[in-house]
């Protein structure tokens, strides 16, 4: 069972650990990390979420990411998620912090109140180097970031709606 540190809505740690399911059942604030992988051609790696996922199955999403387990931090979690979902090893210095987003998502039986640290990794790699975790990821591909931006601006329903995060990402990439 995965435990998460619980925070107040301002991101202050409360010294409480709860099971992930309880955090989502009760809408308790917790933290996550999202990582975007960008190559030197101006493309971003995106993943298609597995049909087995309880949230946004079969939709295109960030390169990788996940909840920050109790006692862990952004960097440890980013390294773990990249390794687990994509089979890639990265060093802490490969991660560039680009922002944070606080989001509240409610669905029947699920309240996701999370504070998401957003990172980018600049890495040229071939899709053949990626060993995707089938339970989480069904497909990966590179997409020019300007093309992704158009999909998001048009609210394409095949993409997970991380609208605040996309604004942070595109602003960073424009600079």
Buried (B, 14 or more C-beta within 10 A) or exposed (E): EEBBBBBEEEEEEEEEBBEBEEBBEEBBBBBBBBBBBBBEEEBBBBBBBBEEBEEBEEBBBBBBBBBBBBEBEBBBBBBBBBBBBBEBEBEEEBBBBBBBBEBEBEEEEEBBBBBBBBBBBEBEBEEEEBEBBEEBBBEBEBBEBEEBBEBBEEEEEEBBBBEBBBEBBBEBBEE
